[in-house]
C-alpha cells in the first residue's frame, strides 16, 4: 500500500491498524525545499505511526536513503531501534514505548 506522507501532518484514510509499517528507500522524508527532515519531523511521524497506524504490538522497519537524512535525524531514529545498520540506513523498531 502506498500513502502520501507530509511533514507534521497526520496520516489519515488508512484502513489499519496494522501489525507492521515498512518503507523501502523512502523518499517522503524531505520538506517542500527538498531538505531532509529534522529529528523533530521524525518524532512527529513516528508518534503518528505509533498512535494512529500500528496495533499495540506493531513494529516498524525502515530502509532509508542516506542522502535524505541528516546526522541528527539518523542519530534520533537509530536510538529508538532494537537493530540498526548505519551503512545501509536500516532500522527495526519494536519497542514503541521508546517513541
TARA-V446922 format. One record per helix or strand. SS is the DSSP state (H for helix, E for strand). FROM is the first residue (numbers start at 1). LEN is the number of residues. If there is no record, write none. Layout:
ss=<SS:SS>
from=<FROM:FROM>
len=<LEN:LEN>
//
This chain:
ss=<E:E:E:H:E:H:H:E:E:H>
from=<18:30:36:39:54:66:71:83:90:96>
len=<9:1:1:14:11:3:10:3:4:3>
//
